[in-house]
Amino acid sequence: MIAFLDSAGSSLPPREVLDEVVGHLRREAEIGGYAAARERADDLAAGYGVLAELLGAEPDEIAFTDSATRSWLAAFDAVPLGPGDRVLISEAEYAGTAIPILHRAREAGYEVDAVPSDASGQLDLEALEEALDERVKLVSLVHAPTNSGLVNPVREVVEAAHRVGALVLLDACQSIGQLPVRADELGADLISGTGRKWLRGPRGTGVLVVRRAAADRLRPRLVDLHGAEWVGPREVRLRRDARVYEIWESSVADRLGLIAAARHALARGLDVIEREVAERAGRLREGLAGLPGVAVHDVGVRRSGIVTFTVAGVAPQEVRDRLAAEGVVVSTSGASSTLLDMGRRGLDEVVRASPHYFVEPAELDQALAAIGGLRP
Ligand SMILES: *Cc1c(COP(=O)(O)O)cnc(C)c1O
């Protein structure tokens, strides 16, 4: 029996997703990629509505991409930033978003400040209020960090940021598919997400939400002949919807797989999924806390399905490998992925277990027994 506890890394796609992807690849091999895509044109067009329903947005606020990072980068690149401006990040910022923010700052000349976490481990809302002023043009917020059980309070951050006119770019890579992430409820201007994690879609897929209200304040730069039209010798006309952030070429099989994954999650219900994931993560945390030599490192008031821990005397990657040999799949998260947070908490690396709703109680017991049996 395989206990699969790595949906925060790359989850197991359900049957429908697999059938869509493999089926479409086979069809491409029969009639060619262009004709195969034409056959599925209606389903591909309907995909915008499916993701819009999942993410509490309008179909024209959705862009399909090839990863969460690509979505995030496309959005970030379109936010005008220059000398005198400020960008706020959170202590739990993911390296994949901190790096582009810090890198671009060297040329663009804006300031970057990190908002600390409060005693519970979530973003400190009072510190945020103090850090916000009219110069802040962007707040980069991670919904559920990659390296702890935290779920950040998005709506409160958005309300505070909007009071000074700042845009909020939400990294929802670890929350989409495991809990309700709705743009209309959270208020975030921009939301990036992946297919392969909690949504159980194919690798190499991502989604971006660009709210209409924010669209006019953005300057899309990385456009091609899909996002824009060449209308005169020196004239181009950009699309008005979020598809300006897409490029023409994509894996149609994977796109169909992502749409199937979103339909699958919607059919189960995101609040149902959230309950099921929380129940499993809670059970795992409790079990781990009772094991000698095991320390759980999760923080926050509201918890995600990510459970992080260390085993005394056994390095996290060795824990991962020894558990794999016993059919328990987990991953690890190192300090460089979330430098500020791991540094403040004095952690080098943690083991990360992320049970989705399909994990059975017996599989959690199997994982706990295997972890309990680890000796230095
Ligand atoms: C995985 C992850 C990302 C990046 O996702 P990709 O699919 O690799 O682009 C971004 N943010 C967080 C918090 C993540 O865990």
The ligand as an SDF file (V2000), in Angstrom:
LIG
                    3D

 15 15  0  0  0  0  0  0  0  0999 V2000
    5.0430   25.2700   -5.7010 C   0  0  0  0  0  0  0  0  0  0  0  0
    4.8830   26.6840   -5.3060 C   0  0  0  0  0  0  0  0  0  0  0  0
    4.9780   27.7110   -6.2580 C   0  0  0  0  0  0  0  0  0  0  0  0
    5.4300   27.4970   -7.6970 C   0  0  0  0  0  0  0  0  0  0  0  0
    4.6680   26.6340   -8.4220 O   0  0  0  0  0  0  0  0  0  0  0  0
    5.1830   26.0880   -9.8420 P   0  0  0  0  0  0  0  0  0  0  0  0
    4.1580   25.1430  -10.2440 O   0  0  0  0  0  0  0  0  0  0  0  0
    6.5170   25.4530   -9.5540 O   0  0  0  0  0  0  0  0  0  0  0  0
    5.3490   27.2290  -10.7360 O   0  0  0  0  0  0  0  0  0  0  0  0
    4.6730   28.9940   -5.8550 C   0  0  0  0  0  0  0  0  0  0  0  0
    4.3390   29.2670   -4.5760 N   0  0  0  0  0  0  0  0  0  0  0  0
    4.2670   28.3170   -3.6270 C   0  0  0  0  0  0  0  0  0  0  0  0
    3.8840   28.6890   -2.2340 C   0  0  0  0  0  0  0  0  0  0  0  0
    4.5460   26.9930   -3.9550 C   0  0  0  0  0  0  0  0  0  0  0  0
    4.4910   26.0530   -3.0170 O   0  0  0  0  0  0  0  0  0  0  0  0
  1  2  1  0
  2  3  1  0
  2 14  2  0
  3  4  1  0
  3 10  2  0
  4  5  1  0
  5  6  1  0
  6  7  2  0
  6  8  1  0
  6  9  1  0
 10 11  1  0
 11 12  2  0
 12 13  1  0
 12 14  1  0
 14 15  1  0
M  END
$$$$
